[in-house]
Each structure stands twice: as C-alpha cells, then as structure tokens.
Amino acid sequence: MIGTLTNVCAILVGTTIGCLIKGGLQKKYEEALFTAMGLAALGIGMEYVVNGLSKSQYPVMFIVSLAIGACLGTWCNTSIG
C-alpha cells in the first residue's frame, strides 16, 4: 500500500511540475525529451523481449499484440489528430 501511495504522490508531483514548466520549454527540448523517453521505453521493452519471450507459452501473442497496437495507435492518431 505504501508503494501505491508513493506512486500516486510521484505522479501528482510530476504532473504539477510538468504543468508549471510546459510553457517554458522550447519545442526542441520537448522533442528531445520525448525522444529520450521513447528510447527508454524501447530499452525496457527490448529487455523484456530478450529475457521473457523465450519463457512465454504464447510467443505469437507478442507479434499479434504489436500488430493490433500499431493499428489501434494509427487509428487513434488519425481520428483524434
């Protein structure tokens, strides 16, 4: 329970800081931060694939999930944006 409360507090603090400095960040820094966070997510995902996929009972589900996620993401991006 302490971990959950700590996570909630961290999210609230991070959101508050982000809202306060959002107007102060130049576009090039915002893009650099998005790229860095994307690379971090890619690294975490690759680690999971390397370490966990061989132990999976349904390795094809990984490919299916990527395909469905790509289609849904593209659809959301075109319908919202």
Summary of the structure (lengths in Angstrom):
residues: 81
radius of gyration: 17.4
end to end distance: 37.8
largest distance: 47.8
contacts: 146
relative contact order: 0.05
helix: 91%
strand: 0%
